[in-house]
Amino acid sequence: MKRIGIIGFCMGRYESIFRYCDAICRQVDVRTKGKMSPDLMIRCLNIGEYLPLIKMGDWRTIGDKIQLEAMGLAYSGCDYIAITPGTMHKIASSMEFNYFVDSDYLLMKPVHIGDCIGEECERLNIKRVLLLGTESIMTEQYMKDYISDKYGIEAVDVRGSSKMISGFDHIIFNELRYNTITPASRDFVLDFCSEFLSSETGHKPEAIVLCDAGLNVLLSRNDITVPLIDASQHHINKIVDLCLKE
């Protein structure tokens, strides 16, 4: 069994790092028929230190801070590092570090959620997706470029939407964070997806990807006519696979 280091935040029920840990523990228990539990090291960060940096767009400072946390976990014996939630993969895409153990320099990269999206799209033979998450994930290039460059998957450009994309930030940071979901938020997400699924431009998405944990309480497979990919769940599945490696 491999040791997994997990870096994230405790932000209420849906966005919490402990959602990941609970799901990992349950999967390992089922897959080993109760004979094993996962070897995890958890670094739960203070969201109050990071939200102002996110709002200022100071990703260099965020990256430096996360890098130090990851190195601490690596020196503590972790074989793999995973970062939650999806937005933090803005710095994970370029994040790698060498660390010195037993006279050897080792290279480590995080378990990237973009690989989980790409691998599931390949399995389903999907070439174009609609990414749902924070405004950062939906409008900036880091996740789009990652899945495009590595897997040839196109992410639909949402910047021309009639809906205010910042509405997703409000839902994630002001509702999911506090375990409060309003009917208006469900309608907002459904209307946003419908706008692109009914597109006549030839850029209709073949699947919708939920890039941040918790969005699955707002949108289900029964709500849409294309596959729904829960990136956080596939990220968890990948972590469990790595955890159970000999």
KOLTI-898391 format. One record per residue: x, y, z of N, C-alpha, C in turn. Coordinates in steps of 0.02 Angstrom, whole numbers, padded with zeros to 5 digits, always signed. Atoms other than C-alpha are relative to their C-alpha. Layout:
N
XYZXYZXYZ;...
//
This chain:
246
+00042-00060+00000+00000+00000+00000+00044+00062+00000;-00036-00063+00004+00059+00176-00042-00030+00052+00046;+00023-00054-00043+00049+00327+00071-00018+00060-00044;+00025-00057+00039-00054+00472+00000-00004+00061+00045;+00008-00064-00034-00037+00652+00055-00054+00041-00034;+00056-00038+00028-00193+00758+00032+00001+00071+00029;+00000-00071-00020-00192+00949+00036-00067+00030-00020;+00064-00030+00017-00355+01043+00045-00026+00044+00056;+00032-00045-00048-00478+01146+00146-00060-00034+00032;+00063+00020-00031-00619+01116+00268-00049+00057-00010;+00046-00055+00021-00758+01219+00188-00072-00023+00001;+00069+00024-00002-00921+01144+00246-00004-00071-00028;+00012+00070+00017-00997+00979+00197+00023-00017-00070;-00010+00020+00069-00979+00984+00008+00070+00013-00026;-00066-00018+00025-00811+01069-00018+00056-00022+00046;-00049+00017-00051-00720+00986+00126+00049-00053-00023;-00051+00052+00012-00558+00888+00114-00023-00066+00031;+00021+00061-00034-00642+00765+00232-00051-00040-00041;+00042+00037+00048-00768+00721+00095+00044-00048-00040;-00048+00042+00036-00619+00656-00002+00022-00059+00044;-00028+00052-00044-00548+00562+00146-00052-00053+00016;+00053+00047-00015-00715+00483+00190-00013-00046-00059;+00012+00041+00059-00742+00425+00011+00057-00049-00013;-00059+00044+00010-00565+00355-00001-00003-00058+00049;+00004+00053-00050-00586+00259+00162-00054-00051-00016;+00054+00045+00017-00752+00186+00106+00019-00045-00059;-00019+00039+00059-00683+00132-00063+00052-00053+00018;-00052+00048-00020-00529+00050+00013-00030-00056+00040;+00033+00051-00041-00638-00040+00139-00038-00050-00044;+00038+00044+00044-00750-00109+00001+00046-00042-00043;-00043+00036+00047-00610-00155-00119+00045-00052+00033;-00041+00049-00035-00509-00246+00014-00041-00045+00046;+00046+00039-00041-00663-00323+00096+00014+00008+00074;-00010-00016-00070-00626-00237+00259+00067-00019+00029;-00065+00023-00025-00447-00300+00271+00051+00056+00006;-00048-00055-00002-00362-00132+00248-00036+00067+00007;+00022-00069+00001-00383+00053+00278+00056+00041-00033;-00051-00037+00037-00292+00188+00178+00052+00033+00045;-00054-00034-00034-00126+00261+00231+00001+00073-00026;+00009-00070+00022-00164+00449+00221+00035+00048+00048;-00023-00056-00039-00078+00606+00280-00038+00061-00026;+00045-00054+00019-00196+00755+00280+00028+00067+00023;-00020-00069-00018-00145+00938+00274-00059+00045-00015;+00059-00042+00007-00302+01040+00304+00020+00072+00011;-00024-00069-00002-00263+01222+00265-00054+00048+00022;+00046-00053-00022-00342+01380+00334-00024+00039-00061;+00028-00033+00058-00457+01444+00197+00005+00076+00006;-00005-00072-00011-00448+01617+00277+00065+00030-00025;-00064-00024+00025-00266+01631+00222+00001+00001-00077;-00005+00009+00072-00303+01582+00042-00052+00038-00040;+00052-00035+00038-00467+01665-00007+00021+00070-00021;-00022-00066+00023-00393+01841-00008+00051-00004-00057;-00049+00009+00054-00249+01778-00117-00033-00020-00065;+00037+00020+00060-00371+01695-00237-00035+00060-00030;+00036-00058+00025-00473+01854-00250+00046+00051-00032;-00049-00046+00028-00316+01956-00284+00035-00029-00062;-00034+00032+00056-00257+01830-00413+00074-00012+00013;-00070+00009-00018-00094+01805-00318+00017-00075+00001;-00010+00072+00004-00065+01628-00379+00073-00020+00011;-00070+00015-00014+00124+01641-00362+00009-00015+00075;-00004+00012-00073+00107+01656-00172-00036-00064+00018;+00036+00062-00014-00024+01519-00170+00042-00061-00020;-00041+00056+00023+00090+01406-00272+00059-00013+00047;-00057+00008-00046+00238+01438-00156-00023-00033+00065;+00025+00027-00063+00133+01399-00003-00019-00074-00007;+00020+00070+00011+00059+01239-00076+00062-00044-00012;-00062+00037+00012+00232+01185-00136+00034-00020+00065;-00031+00015-00065+00300+01196+00041-00040-00054+00037;+00042+00051-00033+00152+01095+00107+00013-00068-00032;-00010+00064+00035+00179+00962-00026+00068-00030+00016;-00066+00025-00017+00364+00949+00012+00002-00028+00070;+00004+00027-00067+00325+00926+00195-00030-00070+00001;+00031+00066+00004+00212+00780+00152+00047-00051-00033;-00047+00045+00033+00342+00707+00035+00055-00023+00048;-00051+00017-00049+00475+00713+00170-00027-00044+00057;+00031+00042-00051+00351+00628+00286-00016-00070-00026;+00007+00068+00027+00349+00476+00172-00057-00011-00048;+00054+00010+00048+00205+00508+00054+00027-00019-00069;-00020+00021+00067+00219+00419-00113-00033+00042-00053;+00037-00042+00046+00089+00530-00197-00031+00058+00038;+00032-00059-00029+00016+00703-00166-00061+00017-00041;+00061-00021+00034-00162+00753-00208-00023+00066+00029;+00023-00066-00021-00232+00930-00202-00074+00006-00015;+00070-00016+00010-00414+00977-00179-00010+00072+00019;+00047+00021+00053-00520+01063-00240+00029+00015-00070;-00022-00006+00069-00513+01080-00431+00036+00065-00016;-00029-00064+00017-00471+01265-00435+00074+00003+00017;-00071-00001-00020-00305+01234-00346+00045-00033-00051;-00041+00030+00052-00247+01137-00498+00026+00052-00049;-00031-00054+00038-00207+01305-00574+00075+00001+00012;-00071+00003-00015-00041+01288-00485+00027-00072-00005;-00023+00069+00004-00035+01097-00490+00024-00017-00070;-00019+00015+00070-00019+01099-00681+00074+00009-00011;-00071-00013+00010+00157+01169-00669+00042-00018+00061;-00033+00013-00064+00200+01104-00497+00038-00066-00002;-00040+00059-00011+00342+00981-00475+00058+00020+00044;-00054-00018-00044+00482+00971-00350+00045-00061+00011;-00048+00051-00019+00639+00874-00308+00007+00002+00076;-00015+00002-00071+00668+00816-00132+00050-00056+00013;-00058+00042-00014+00813+00724-00052-00017-00051+00054;+00015+00054-00047+00786+00555+00031+00051-00055-00010;-00048+00055+00002+00918+00425+00073+00050+00006-00057;-00052-00014+00050+01050+00503-00039-00025+00001-00072;+00028-00003+00067+00931+00508-00188-00045+00062-00007;+00047-00054+00016+00842+00654-00271-00060-00030-00035;+00061+00028+00029+00662+00609-00309-00043+00057-00028;+00045-00048+00032+00540+00700-00424-00072-00020+00014;+00070+00016-00014+00357+00712-00374-00044+00053-00032;+00052-00044+00026+00206+00786-00461-00066-00019+00033;+00065+00016-00030+00029+00798-00390-00041-00046-00045;+00049+00039+00037-00108+00677-00441-00049+00051-00030;+00036-00057+00031-00188+00796-00567-00071-00019-00018;+00070+00013+00015-00377+00806-00581-00012+00003-00076;+00006-00002+00073-00353+00848-00766+00010-00067-00032;-00010+00067+00026-00289+00672-00795-00062-00043+00011;+00062+00038-00014-00446+00602-00715-00054+00018-00049;+00048-00023+00050-00553+00708-00832+00019-00030-00068;-00021+00024+00065-00449+00660-00984-00009-00075-00009;+00007+00072+00005-00448+00474-00947-00072-00022-00006;+00071+00017+00005-00636+00468-00922-00028+00020-00068;+00022-00021+00067-00665+00566-01083+00025-00049-00053;-00026+00049+00046-00553+00444-01175-00041-00064+00003;+00040+00061-00008-00652+00298-01103-00068+00006-00034;+00066-00012+00029-00815+00377-01163+00004+00025-00072;-00010-00026+00068-00740+00436-01329-00030+00069-00008;+00026-00068+00000-00783+00617-01289+00057+00048-00018;-00050-00047+00024-00691+00759-01377-00014+00073+00018;+00016-00069-00016-00782+00916-01319-00042+00001+00064;+00034+00000-00064-00838+00959-01142-00016+00071+00022;+00016-00062-00034-00917+01097-01040+00024-00007+00072;-00027+00002-00068-00818+01130-00880-00041+00044+00046;+00036-00039-00050-00917+01186-00728+00042+00002+00064;-00039-00007-00061-00830+01254-00574+00003+00073+00019;-00009-00071-00016-00763+01418-00509+00009+00039-00065;-00011-00043+00058-00750+01566-00627+00070-00010-00028;-00069+00011+00022-00563+01533-00634+00005-00061-00046;-00003+00061+00041-00584+01356-00700-00037+00010-00066;+00043-00005+00060-00719+01406-00824+00025+00050-00051;-00019-00053+00046-00638+01560-00900+00075+00002-00016;-00072-00001+00012-00450+01537-00883+00022-00063-00037;-00023+00052+00046-00342+01421-00986+00033-00060+00032;-00043+00052-00028-00249+01312-00861-00030-00070-00005;+00030+00066+00005-00374+01167-00855-00016-00017-00073;+00015+00011+00071-00427+01189-01037+00062-00022-00037;-00062+00017+00034-00247+01185-01096+00026-00069+00021;-00024+00064-00024-00206+01035-00987-00034-00058-00036;+00035+00056+00031-00342+00923-01057+00005+00003-00076;-00009-00006+00072-00317+00991-01233+00069-00026-00021;-00068+00018+00019-00128+00970-01239+00014-00074+00011;-00017+00069-00018-00124+00799-01156-00049-00051-00029;+00051+00048+00021-00287+00720-01215-00038+00020-00063;+00034-00022+00060-00346+00821-01366-00073+00015+00011;+00070-00015-00016-00507+00872-01278-00011+00075-00001;+00018-00071+00004-00588+01039-01318-00048+00018+00056;+00046-00028-00050-00669+01139-01178-00038+00058-00032;+00042-00052+00031-00814+01247-01237+00014+00067+00032;-00011-00068-00024-00783+01434-01222-00065+00027+00028;+00062-00022-00033-00912+01499-01097-00004+00075+00007;-00002-00072-00014-00864+01682-01099-00055+00039-00035;+00054-00034+00034-01004+01726-01219-00069-00017+00027;+00064+00021-00029-01138+01654-01106-00041+00061+00022;+00045-00053-00024-01290+01760-01065-00004+00000+00076;+00001+00004-00073-01271+01703-00884+00065+00028+00029;-00060-00024-00035-01151+01783-00761+00038-00059+00029;-00039+00058-00022-01015+01653-00738+00021+00008+00073;-00018-00011-00070-00971+01733-00572-00053-00029+00047;+00051+00032-00040-01134+01655-00512+00024-00067+00028;-00026+00063-00025-01039+01491-00494+00044+00011+00062;-00040-00016-00059-00917+01573-00373-00046+00013+00060;+00047-00013-00055-01064+01634-00270-00027-00065+00028;+00028+00064-00022-01138+01459-00263+00052-00040+00039;-00052+00042-00031-00973+01374-00219+00024+00030+00066;-00030-00030-00059-00906+01500-00092-00051+00024+00052;+00050-00028-00046-01069+01564-00016-00057-00048+00016;+00053+00048-00014-01187+01415-00025+00028-00069+00017;-00028+00067-00015-01094+01249-00040+00044+00002+00061;-00044-00007-00057-00968+01312+00086-00038-00003+00066;+00040-00003-00062-01107+01338+00214-00058-00050-00001;+00050+00053+00002-01211+01185+00166-00070+00026-00016;+00065-00030+00017-01349+01295+00094-00008+00000-00076;+00014+00003+00072-01422+01256-00078-00070+00029-00012;+00065-00030+00013-01562+01365-00146-00028-00024-00067;+00030+00018+00064-01686+01321-00284+00025+00045-00057;-00023-00046+00052-01626+01475-00378+00069-00021-00027;-00066+00022+00022-01449+01404-00383-00006-00062-00045;+00011+00059+00043-01511+01238-00454-00024+00023-00068;+00027-00025+00064-01608+01332-00587+00055+00035-00040;-00055-00036+00034-01456+01440-00627+00045-00050-00036;-00046+00050+00029-01345+01287-00657-00034-00036-00059;+00036+00034+00054-01478+01197-00761-00008+00045-00062;+00009-00047+00056-01512+01352-00867+00067+00012-00036;-00066-00010+00029-01326+01378-00894+00018-00058-00046;-00015+00060+00041-01303+01199-00956-00044-00003-00062;+00047+00004+00056-01458+01207-01065+00019+00048-00056;-00021-00049+00051-01391+01362-01153+00050-00029-00048;-00052+00029+00043-01242+01264-01218-00022-00065-00032;+00024+00063+00029-01329+01097-01244-00049+00011-00057;+00047-00016+00055-01455+01182-01359+00034+00042-00054;-00037-00042+00048-01319+01273-01457-00006-00027-00071;+00004+00017+00071-01335+01275-01646+00066+00015-00036;-00062-00024+00030-01155+01330-01675+00048-00056-00021;-00046+00055+00014-01076+01158-01692+00050-00011+00055;-00045+00008-00057-00986+01178-01526-00037-00026+00062;+00038+00028-00055-01112+01085-01421+00043-00051+00038;-00041+00048-00038-01027+00991-01278-00028-00071-00004;+00019+00070+00000-01028+00802-01282-00006-00028+00071;+00006+00019-00071-01017+00794-01091+00008+00063+00042;-00009-00054-00048-01024+00908-00939+00044-00026+00056;-00048+00020-00051-00881+00902-00814-00009+00044+00062;+00003-00035-00064-00905+00950-00632+00070+00002+00030;-00070-00006-00019-00734+01017-00583+00011+00015+00073;-00007-00013-00072-00768+01062-00402-00047-00043+00040;+00041+00043-00042-00830+00950-00264-00062+00037+00024;+00062-00030-00025-01009+00982-00214-00049+00018-00055;+00046-00019+00054-01079+01031-00383-00047-00057-00019;+00044+00057+00016-01152+00856-00398-00065+00002+00039;+00064-00007-00034-01287+00908-00275-00046+00048-00038;+00040-00048+00039-01346+01038-00402-00019-00028-00068;+00012+00027+00067-01340+00933-00560+00011-00075+00001;-00005+00073+00002-01373+00748-00588-00005-00024-00072;+00002+00029+00067-01366+00632-00737-00069+00004-00030;+00068-00003+00025-01554+00639-00751-00020+00070-00024;+00017-00068+00018-01550+00827-00778+00021+00019-00071;-00029-00019+00064-01455+00826-00943-00001-00060-00048;+00004+00052+00052-01449+00729-01106+00068-00026-00022;-00068+00024+00016-01259+00703-01112+00031-00028+00063;-00032+00027-00060-01141+00611-00995+00022+00055+00049;-00022-00046-00052-01101+00696-00830+00061-00031+00034;-00063+00025-00028-00921+00677-00770+00014+00038+00065;-00016-00029-00065-00892+00709-00585+00075-00006+00011;-00073+00003-00001-00707+00753-00588+00027-00017+00069;-00023+00014-00068-00690+00748-00399-00006-00074+00016;+00009+00072-00013-00759+00571-00392+00052-00041-00037;-00052+00036+00037-00640+00513-00528+00069+00013+00030;-00062-00015-00035-00499+00600-00435+00007-00045+00061;+00001+00045-00057-00547+00501-00280+00015-00071-00022;-00012+00068+00026-00552+00340-00382+00074-00011-00017;-00071+00004+00018-00377+00376-00448+00044-00005+00062;-00038+00001-00062-00311+00409-00273-00004-00069+00032;+00009+00066-00028-00383+00243-00214+00042-00051-00039;-00041+00045+00042-00301+00152-00361+00074+00005+00020;-00071-00010-00018-00132+00228-00314+00013-00024+00071;-00006+00021-00070-00160+00194-00129+00009-00075+00005;-00001+00072-00004-00185+00009-00162+00056-00033-00040;-00057+00027+00036-00030-00010-00269+00049-00034+00048;-00051+00035-00042+00098-00133-00202+00066+00039-00001;
//
